[in-house]
Amino acid sequence: MTGAGAQLWAFPLSWELSDLAAAYHRMVAPETWADSVVAAFDTLHGEGGRLLSLHLQPWLSGQGFRAASLERALRHLRDAGEVWFASPSDVVEHCSRQAGR
């Protein structure tokens, strides 16, 4: 973008995979949520690289009975290899460097 919005960045959010939507609003079991994250990741990773944005609330996913499922899902992502775990600010910084900004 150019002009006043040049520093505006947008990141896609999968509301279906958001822990807030799944656990809090739809009362999805932690194991089912983790299975959904793994399935979504496997599809995107198999397509050759996409962005999987996980919207996590520490007060929700950090609960003891949910934490093991979150850990299982994140371990699956890590073990797949060639995956970059990045915060939105990490992505903005990387893209800005690539664009020479």
C-alpha positions in Angstrom: 0.0 0.0 0.0 1.0 3.6 -0.4 -0.1 6.7 1.3 -1.5 7.0 4.8 -2.3 3.3 5.1 1.2 2.2 4.0 1.9 0.7 7.5 -1.4 -1.1 7.7 -1.1 -4.9 7.8 -3.8 -7.5 7.9 -3.5 -11.1 8.9 -6.1 -13.7 8.1 -7.8 -15.3 11.1 -9.5 -18.6 11.0 -12.4 -18.1 13.4 -13.1 -21.9 13.3 -9.6 -22.6 14.7 -9.7 -19.7 17.2 -9.6 -21.1 20.7 -12.1 -18.5 21.8 -14.6 -19.5 19.1 -14.0 -23.2 19.5 -13.7 -23.7 23.3 -15.6 -20.7 24.7 -18.4 -20.2 22.2 -18.9 -23.6 20.6 -17.7 -25.7 23.6 -15.5 -27.9 21.4 -13.5 -30.5 23.3 -9.8 -29.7 23.5 -8.8 -32.9 21.7 -11.3 -32.1 18.9 -9.9 -28.6 18.6 -6.3 -29.9 18.4 -7.3 -32.4 15.7 -8.8 -29.6 13.7 -5.6 -27.5 14.0 -3.6 -30.5 12.9 -5.9 -31.2 9.9 -5.8 -27.6 8.8 -2.1 -27.4 9.1 -1.5 -30.7 7.2 -3.7 -29.4 4.3 -1.9 -26.1 4.1 1.5 -27.6 4.5 0.8 -30.1 1.8 -0.1 -27.3 -0.6 3.4 -26.0 -0.3 3.3 -23.3 2.3 0.6 -21.0 3.5 -0.2 -18.9 6.6 -1.9 -20.7 9.5 -2.8 -18.0 12.0 -3.7 -19.3 15.4 -5.6 -16.9 17.6 -4.9 -18.1 21.2 -6.0 -16.8 24.5 -3.6 -17.8 27.3 -6.4 -17.7 29.9 -8.3 -20.2 27.8 -5.8 -22.5 26.0 -3.5 -22.3 29.0 -5.9 -24.1 31.3 -4.5 -27.4 32.5 -7.1 -29.6 30.8 -6.6 -27.8 27.5 -2.9 -27.2 27.6 -2.0 -30.8 26.6 -4.1 -30.6 23.5 -2.5 -27.3 22.5 1.0 -28.8 23.1 0.1 -31.8 21.0 -1.0 -29.6 18.1 2.1 -27.3 18.3 4.4 -30.3 18.5 2.9 -31.7 15.3 3.5 -28.3 13.6 7.1 -28.2 14.9 7.8 -31.8 13.9 6.7 -31.2 10.3 9.8 -29.2 9.6 10.2 -26.1 7.5 7.7 -24.2 9.6 8.3 -20.7 10.9 6.7 -19.9 14.2 6.3 -16.1 14.1 4.4 -13.4 15.7 2.6 -10.8 13.5 5.4 -8.3 14.3 8.0 -10.9 13.1 6.1 -11.3 9.8 5.8 -7.5 9.3 9.5 -7.0 10.0 10.5 -9.8 7.7 8.3 -8.6 4.8 9.5 -5.0 5.4 13.1 -6.1 5.1 12.3 -8.0 1.9 10.7 -4.9 0.4 13.6 -2.8 1.4 11.6 -0.6 3.8 
